[in-house]
Amino acid sequence: MTAALSIRAARKAFGGLVAVNDVSFEVKQGELLGLIGPNGSGKTTMLNLISGALPPTAGEILLDGRRISGLPAHAIARQGVSRTFQLVRVLPSLDAEENVMSGAVFGHVRLWGEDARRVARVMLDRVGLGERAHMPVAAMTYIDQKRVELARALAANPRVLLLDEWLAGLNPSELQIGISLIDELRHEGRTIVMVEHVMDAIRSLCDRCVVMSSGRMIAEGGVAETLSDPEVVRAYLGDDDA
């Protein structure tokens, strides 16, 4: 069976700095893959390569067997890749419903008018913001802006959903709500790549992990075995503590 997402020797260099160094992995249909590693390891750069925010220097990325690397971000979104961002990106002059409608309009399903509005309302309910549909996002709390961003990504009905530290900055009760929401999405059969530092979430949600360090992939496999890999422990803790 064709992988939902295939990364083949992806490389991204910024001058002499190699942020992603010949990384290869696949994501199966319906799988939740954790992309983890210490700060500066290249995880967000990898999501930027997949989503088209950055073009790869070398290598290729395939969605359902079709090459998407090198396409602009809006074209990759049309192909079926949606994402959230490490630093929340909402449209501050619009309300929550209008923000989410933009995901339906510019995603690969291409809904318009009342169809886009209906999907937006469903997705806002999905993330617990149904009663705040007409609140300006600029007046919302950080967690609610994150929910709007997730609802916008889901409104596109993506083939692959990229979550870049979506759980970061949440208090303990919000964190449990967030983990439950991602778990529900997983059980709907969605294909998800999740960059995350919250290890409780990685352990409870992910089917597999890919670990990056200094731009390289240093481990891949089941969650428990990957997190106990000595090279992974060294990457997180340093040689003195490993």
BELQUINOR-V792139 format. One record per helix or strand of 3 or more residues. SS is the DSSP state (h for helix, s for strand). FROM is the first residue (numbers start at 1). TO is the last residue. If there is no record, write none. Layout:
{{SS;FROM;TO} {SS;FROM;TO}}
This chain:
{{s;5;14} {s;17;27} {s;32;36} {h;43;51} {s;58;63} {h;73;79} {s;81;83} {h;96;106} {h;113;126} {h;130;132} {h;137;139} {h;142;155} {s;160;164} {h;172;187} {s;191;195} {h;199;205} {s;208;213} {s;216;221} {h;223;227} {h;230;237}}
